[in-house]
């Protein structure tokens, strides 16, 4: 006998919700063929009912009460694509308490309340799936916890925010400063009117939190991520990085070390020849280093209605296949079963060890030796000291690339440089990430 369709209740019919509705309708036959049963939207909650009616037509009941959808007996799975953290947490927990599976693309919700939500889901024997929450169309969560399941993951590094990557690409291609590139991104609809979440690195940190949990089997710990956005990044550094053979990207990095885990989001120099340096516009990419697999890389859209829907529906197909499976046979929410999760200490900023780029403004061009001597005196491993190419209004700049050094050593060296009479103002530092190249 044919299984009855999976009945979906959806909260939110904006960009992601409408894309999900469209793709489900368009690819109905393929999706049912893969899921072993149909998948049908049976109810939608929306703020603007007339707009929603224009998207779903008259066959689907609409309501302006999300809780009605979250708790309705005719709904098997809740798709939460409204966003935000407060009300969304309540809807998701209510759905779980009513024995419903949950599919969401809401990275902020899971980064901040994931521990509570996953615990509730375990208690009630339901699944919470969130492929669409990280890197949109790229199946990176599946890759980490299914495809790479044999590996001890050493690190994950990604360009996981399309808005900031679009801005950085603009800064480089058109030699713009940050503020001008941001304004262009807003005019083109790549950045929100209030872009703080993106440009300050918070959105990338939410996604990194979920990637790290799946990579290392540690709980979601958003509060421990060291977050630095691109608001302070200057056009001159984009140009100087280029001169040295690098491009600047906003990277989310989770790296396992003997003494703990690095969890950080920051702009960093990537070698210009590296694949990661060629991820432009609003595209995303994630690299994973496993002990057995070596380095794998995943590339795809970082934004978009149907691109996100692609991941949301893949999660719905997984849920459609769960009927009758025991919870212990399912892929765990964070890739590891609850009893095997481990609290790994997160390294403080001072202990993070990378190579660094320093830009040192000088009173005169002929004092480059003074900089090299001072850094040598600080016992910093220096790989390169060069004069920056002349730029109008930029004055004399010395560029330094260091070898691996802990942040505390870099901070001390910068402090000493800024006190040197030959140095003319603030020293800029950025991390350099070789990404196994």
C-alpha positions as CSV (number, residue, x, y, z in Angstrom):
1,X,0.0,0.0,0.0
2,X,1.2,3.5,-0.8
3,X,2.3,5.6,2.2
4,X,0.2,8.7,2.8
5,X,2.0,12.0,2.0
6,X,4.1,13.8,4.6
7,X,2.0,16.7,5.7
8,X,4.0,20.0,6.1
9,X,3.0,23.0,8.1
10,X,5.0,26.1,7.2
11,X,5.7,29.2,9.2
12,X,6.9,32.1,7.0
13,X,6.3,32.4,3.3
14,X,9.0,35.0,2.5
15,X,12.0,34.4,0.3
16,X,12.8,30.9,1.6
17,X,9.2,29.8,2.2
18,X,7.9,30.8,-1.2
19,X,10.9,29.1,-2.9
20,X,10.2,26.0,-0.9
21,X,6.6,26.0,-2.0
22,X,7.5,26.6,-5.7
23,X,10.2,23.8,-5.8
24,X,7.9,21.3,-4.0
25,X,5.2,22.0,-6.5
26,X,7.4,21.9,-9.6
27,X,9.4,18.8,-8.7
28,X,6.6,16.9,-7.1
29,X,7.2,13.7,-9.0
30,X,11.0,13.5,-8.5
31,X,10.7,14.4,-4.8
32,X,8.0,11.7,-4.2
33,X,10.1,9.2,-6.2
34,X,13.1,9.8,-3.9
35,X,11.2,10.1,-0.6
36,X,9.0,7.1,-1.3
37,X,5.9,9.2,-0.6
38,X,4.4,12.6,-1.5
39,X,5.3,15.8,0.4
40,X,2.4,18.3,0.7
41,X,2.1,21.7,2.3
42,X,-1.2,21.5,4.2
43,X,-1.0,24.8,6.2
44,X,0.9,28.1,6.1
45,X,1.2,30.9,8.7
46,X,2.1,34.3,7.4
47,X,2.1,37.9,8.6
48,X,0.6,39.2,5.3
49,X,-2.2,36.9,4.3
50,X,-3.1,38.4,1.0
51,X,0.5,38.3,-0.1
52,X,0.7,34.6,1.1
53,X,-2.6,33.8,-0.8
54,X,-0.9,35.1,-4.0
55,X,1.9,32.6,-3.5
56,X,0.1,29.4,-2.4
57,X,-3.2,29.9,-4.2
58,X,-6.5,28.8,-2.7
59,X,-5.8,25.1,-2.0
60,X,-3.8,25.7,1.2
61,X,-5.3,27.0,4.4
62,X,-3.7,30.2,5.7
63,X,-3.4,31.6,9.2
64,X,-1.7,34.5,10.9
65,X,-1.2,32.4,14.0
66,X,2.1,30.5,13.8
67,X,1.3,28.5,17.0
68,X,-1.8,27.1,15.2
69,X,0.5,25.5,12.6
70,X,3.1,24.4,15.2
71,X,0.5,22.4,17.2
72,X,-2.0,21.3,14.6
73,X,-2.8,17.6,14.6
74,X,-2.8,17.4,10.8
75,X,0.8,18.6,10.5
76,X,3.6,15.9,10.6
77,X,6.5,18.3,10.2
78,X,7.0,22.0,10.9
79,X,9.0,24.0,8.4
80,X,10.2,27.2,10.2
81,X,11.5,29.7,7.8
82,X,10.3,33.0,9.4
83,X,13.6,33.7,11.1
84,X,14.4,35.5,14.4
85,X,15.1,33.8,17.7
86,X,12.4,34.6,20.4
87,X,9.0,33.6,18.9
88,X,10.7,31.0,16.6
89,X,12.1,29.2,19.7
90,X,8.6,29.0,21.1
91,X,7.0,27.6,17.9
92,X,9.8,25.0,17.4
93,X,9.6,23.8,21.0
94,X,5.8,23.6,20.8
95,X,6.0,21.5,17.6
96,X,8.5,19.2,19.2
97,X,6.3,18.8,22.3
98,X,3.5,17.9,20.0
99,X,5.6,15.1,18.4
100,X,6.3,16.9,15.1
101,X,9.6,16.9,13.3
102,X,11.1,20.3,12.5
103,X,13.0,21.6,9.5
104,X,14.4,25.1,9.7
105,X,16.8,27.3,7.8
106,X,17.2,29.5,11.0
107,X,20.9,29.5,11.9
108,X,20.5,32.2,14.6
109,X,17.9,30.1,16.4
110,X,20.0,27.0,16.5
111,X,23.3,28.7,17.3
112,X,21.7,30.4,20.3
113,X,19.1,27.8,21.4
114,X,20.3,24.6,19.7
115,X,21.3,22.8,22.9
116,X,17.8,23.2,24.3
117,X,16.0,22.4,21.0
118,X,18.1,19.3,20.3
119,X,17.6,18.0,23.8
120,X,13.8,18.4,23.5
121,X,13.8,16.7,20.1
122,X,15.7,13.7,21.6
123,X,13.3,13.5,24.5
124,X,10.3,13.5,22.1
125,X,11.9,11.2,19.5
126,X,11.6,13.7,16.7
127,X,14.2,15.0,14.2
128,X,15.4,18.6,13.8
129,X,17.0,19.2,10.4
130,X,18.7,22.4,9.3
131,X,20.8,21.9,6.1
132,X,19.4,25.2,4.8
133,X,20.8,27.1,7.8
134,X,24.4,26.8,6.7
135,X,25.7,27.8,3.2
136,X,22.3,27.6,1.6
137,X,22.4,25.1,-1.3
138,X,25.7,23.4,-0.3
139,X,25.0,20.1,1.5
140,X,27.8,20.7,4.0
141,X,26.0,19.5,7.1
142,X,25.3,16.2,5.3
143,X,28.9,16.0,4.1
144,X,30.2,16.4,7.6
145,X,28.0,13.9,9.4
146,X,27.4,11.4,6.6
147,X,29.9,11.5,3.8
148,X,32.9,12.3,6.1
149,X,31.7,10.2,9.0
150,X,34.9,8.0,9.0
151,X,37.2,11.0,9.7
152,X,38.6,12.7,12.7
153,X,38.0,16.3,11.4
154,X,41.0,18.5,11.9
155,X,39.6,21.8,10.6
156,X,36.7,23.4,8.8
157,X,37.1,26.8,7.1
158,X,34.6,28.6,5.0
159,X,33.3,31.7,3.3
160,X,29.8,31.4,4.7
161,X,28.3,34.8,4.4
162,X,27.3,36.0,0.9
163,X,26.8,39.7,1.8
164,X,30.3,40.2,3.1
165,X,31.9,38.2,0.3
166,X,30.0,40.4,-2.2
167,X,31.3,43.5,-0.5
168,X,34.9,42.2,-0.4
169,X,34.8,41.2,-4.1
170,X,33.6,44.8,-4.9
171,X,36.3,46.4,-2.8
172,X,38.9,44.4,-4.7
173,X,37.5,44.6,-8.2
174,X,36.7,48.3,-8.1
175,X,39.3,49.5,-5.5
176,X,36.6,50.8,-3.2
177,X,36.6,51.5,0.5
178,X,34.3,49.5,2.7
179,X,31.6,52.2,3.1
180,X,31.2,52.7,-0.7
181,X,31.1,48.9,-1.4
182,X,28.5,48.5,1.3
183,X,26.3,51.2,-0.2
184,X,26.5,49.5,-3.6
185,X,25.7,46.1,-2.1
186,X,22.6,47.7,-0.4
187,X,21.5,49.3,-3.6
188,X,21.7,45.9,-5.4
189,X,19.8,44.1,-2.6
190,X,22.8,42.0,-1.5
191,X,22.9,43.7,1.9
192,X,19.9,44.6,4.2
193,X,19.0,48.1,5.1
194,X,20.5,47.2,8.6
195,X,23.4,45.1,7.6
196,X,25.0,44.7,11.0
197,X,24.3,40.9,11.3
198,X,26.3,40.3,8.2
199,X,29.1,42.9,8.2
200,X,29.9,42.4,11.9
201,X,30.4,38.6,11.3
202,X,27.5,37.5,13.5
203,X,25.7,35.5,10.8
204,X,28.9,33.7,9.8
205,X,29.5,33.0,13.5
206,X,26.0,31.4,13.8
207,X,26.8,29.1,10.9
208,X,30.4,28.3,12.1
209,X,28.8,27.3,15.5
210,X,26.8,24.6,13.7
211,X,29.7,23.5,11.5
212,X,32.0,23.1,14.4
213,X,29.5,21.1,16.4
214,X,29.1,18.6,13.5
215,X,32.8,18.5,12.8
216,X,34.0,17.9,16.4
217,X,31.0,16.4,18.2
218,X,31.0,19.3,20.7
219,X,27.8,21.2,21.8
220,X,26.8,24.4,20.0
221,X,28.6,27.2,21.7
222,X,28.0,30.5,19.9
223,X,29.1,32.6,22.9
224,X,32.6,31.2,22.5
225,X,33.2,32.2,18.9
226,X,35.7,35.1,18.4
227,X,33.9,37.4,16.0
228,X,35.4,40.1,13.9
229,X,33.6,41.6,10.9
230,X,34.8,43.7,8.0
231,X,33.6,47.1,9.1
232,X,37.1,48.3,9.9
233,X,38.7,46.8,6.8
234,X,40.4,49.4,4.6
235,X,40.7,49.5,0.8
236,X,44.5,50.0,1.2
237,X,44.8,46.6,2.9
238,X,42.9,44.9,0.1
239,X,45.4,46.4,-2.3
240,X,48.5,45.6,-0.2
241,X,47.3,42.0,0.2
242,X,47.1,41.8,-3.6
243,X,50.6,43.1,-3.9
244,X,51.8,40.3,-1.6
245,X,49.9,37.7,-3.6
246,X,46.9,37.3,-1.4
247,X,43.2,38.2,-1.3
248,X,41.2,39.1,1.8
249,X,38.1,36.9,2.6
250,X,35.9,36.8,5.7
251,X,36.6,33.3,7.0
252,X,34.8,31.2,9.6
253,X,37.4,28.8,11.0
254,X,37.0,25.9,13.4
255,X,40.4,24.1,14.1
256,X,41.1,21.3,16.5
257,X,44.4,21.7,18.4
258,X,45.9,19.6,21.2
259,X,45.1,22.2,23.8
260,X,41.6,23.1,22.5
261,X,39.5,24.3,19.6
262,X,39.9,27.6,17.7
263,X,36.5,29.0,16.9
264,X,36.7,32.3,15.0
265,X,35.3,34.5,12.3
266,X,37.6,37.2,10.9
267,X,38.9,38.8,7.7
268,X,42.1,36.9,6.6
269,X,44.6,36.8,3.7
270,X,44.3,33.8,1.5
271,X,46.9,32.9,-1.2
272,X,45.6,34.4,-4.5
273,X,46.2,31.0,-6.3
274,X,44.1,29.1,-3.7
275,X,40.6,28.0,-4.8
276,X,39.1,29.9,-1.8
277,X,40.5,33.2,-3.2
278,X,38.3,32.7,-6.3
279,X,35.0,32.4,-4.5
280,X,33.5,35.8,-5.4
281,X,30.3,37.7,-5.2
282,X,27.7,36.1,-3.0
283,X,29.0,32.6,-3.5
284,X,30.0,30.4,-0.5
285,X,32.6,27.7,-0.1
286,X,33.6,25.4,2.8
287,X,36.8,23.4,3.1
288,X,37.1,20.4,5.4
289,X,40.3,18.7,6.4
290,X,39.8,15.1,7.6
291,X,42.6,12.7,8.7
292,X,41.6,10.1,6.1
293,X,39.8,12.1,3.4
294,X,42.4,14.9,3.2
295,X,41.0,18.3,2.1
296,X,37.6,18.4,0.5
297,X,35.9,21.6,-0.8
298,X,32.2,22.5,-1.3
299,X,31.1,25.5,-3.4
300,X,27.8,27.0,-4.2
301,X,25.2,29.8,-3.8
302,X,25.3,31.6,-0.5
303,X,21.9,33.2,-0.9
304,X,18.7,32.8,-2.9
305,X,15.1,31.7,-2.6
306,X,15.2,28.4,-4.5
307,X,18.8,27.7,-3.5
308,X,17.8,27.6,0.2
309,X,14.6,25.7,-0.7
310,X,16.9,23.0,-2.2
311,X,18.3,22.3,1.2
312,X,15.0,22.7,3.1
313,X,13.4,20.1,0.8
314,X,16.3,17.7,1.1
315,X,15.7,17.8,4.9
316,X,11.9,17.1,4.2
317,X,12.8,14.1,2.1
318,X,15.0,12.8,5.0
319,X,12.1,13.3,7.4
320,X,9.7,11.6,5.0
321,X,11.9,8.5,5.1
322,X,12.0,8.3,8.9
323,X,8.5,6.8,9.4
324,X,8.9,3.6,11.5
325,X,12.7,4.1,12.1
326,X,13.8,4.0,15.7
327,X,15.5,7.2,16.9
328,X,18.8,5.4,17.5
329,X,19.0,4.5,13.8
330,X,18.7,8.1,12.6
331,X,21.6,10.4,11.8
332,X,22.1,12.3,15.1
333,X,21.3,16.1,15.1
334,X,24.9,17.1,15.4
335,X,26.5,14.0,13.8
336,X,27.4,12.4,17.1
337,X,25.1,10.6,19.5
338,X,24.4,12.6,22.6
339,X,26.4,10.3,24.9
340,X,29.5,10.7,22.7
341,X,29.5,14.5,22.6
342,X,32.5,16.1,24.3
343,X,33.0,19.6,25.7
344,X,36.2,20.7,24.0
345,X,37.8,23.8,25.6
346,X,37.8,26.8,23.2
347,X,41.1,28.6,22.9
348,X,41.2,32.3,24.0
349,X,42.2,34.8,21.3
350,X,45.7,35.3,22.8
351,X,46.4,31.6,22.2
352,X,45.3,31.4,18.6
353,X,48.3,30.6,16.4
354,X,48.4,31.7,12.7
355,X,50.7,33.6,10.3
356,X,50.0,37.4,10.2
357,X,50.1,40.4,7.9
358,X,51.2,43.7,9.4
359,X,50.9,47.1,7.7
360,X,53.2,49.7,9.4
361,X,52.8,53.4,8.4
362,X,56.3,55.1,8.4
363,X,57.5,58.6,8.5
364,X,60.1,57.9,5.8
365,X,60.5,55.1,3.2
366,X,64.1,54.4,4.2
367,X,63.4,53.1,7.7
368,X,62.3,49.6,6.6
369,X,65.4,48.1,8.4
370,X,64.2,49.6,11.7
371,X,61.0,47.6,11.4
372,X,62.8,44.4,10.5
373,X,65.2,44.8,13.4
374,X,62.5,45.6,16.0
375,X,60.5,42.5,14.9
376,X,63.6,40.3,15.1
377,X,64.2,41.7,18.6
378,X,60.7,40.6,19.5
379,X,61.6,37.0,18.4
380,X,58.8,37.1,15.8
381,X,59.3,34.7,12.9
382,X,59.4,37.2,10.0
383,X,59.0,35.8,6.4
384,X,58.9,39.0,4.4
385,X,59.3,42.8,4.9
386,X,58.6,45.0,1.9
387,X,57.6,48.5,1.0
388,X,54.0,48.9,-0.1
389,X,53.5,50.2,-3.6
390,X,52.9,54.0,-3.6
391,X,49.2,55.0,-3.3
392,X,48.0,58.5,-3.4
393,X,47.4,59.9,0.1
394,X,48.6,56.6,1.7
395,X,52.1,57.8,2.8
396,X,54.9,55.3,3.3
397,X,53.8,51.8,4.4
398,X,55.9,48.8,5.3
399,X,54.3,45.4,4.8
400,X,55.3,42.4,7.0
401,X,54.3,38.7,6.6
402,X,55.1,36.6,9.7
403,X,55.4,32.9,10.2
404,X,53.2,31.1,12.8
405,X,52.9,33.1,16.0
406,X,50.4,33.3,18.8
407,X,48.2,36.3,19.0
408,X,49.7,37.5,22.3
409,X,53.2,37.7,20.6
410,X,51.8,39.7,17.7
411,X,50.0,42.1,20.1
412,X,53.3,42.7,22.0
413,X,55.2,43.4,18.7
414,X,52.5,45.8,17.5
415,X,52.6,47.6,20.8
416,X,56.4,48.0,20.5
417,X,56.1,49.1,16.8
418,X,53.6,51.8,17.6
419,X,56.0,53.2,20.3
420,X,58.9,53.4,17.7
421,X,59.7,56.9,16.6
422,X,60.0,55.9,12.9
423,X,56.4,54.6,13.0
424,X,53.6,57.0,12.0
425,X,50.4,55.9,13.6
426,X,48.4,52.7,14.1
427,X,49.7,49.3,12.8
428,X,47.1,47.2,11.0
429,X,47.2,43.4,11.5
430,X,45.3,40.6,9.7
431,X,45.6,36.9,9.9
432,X,47.0,34.9,7.1
433,X,45.4,31.5,6.4
434,X,47.3,29.1,4.0
435,X,44.3,26.6,4.1
436,X,46.7,23.6,3.5
437,X,48.0,25.1,0.3
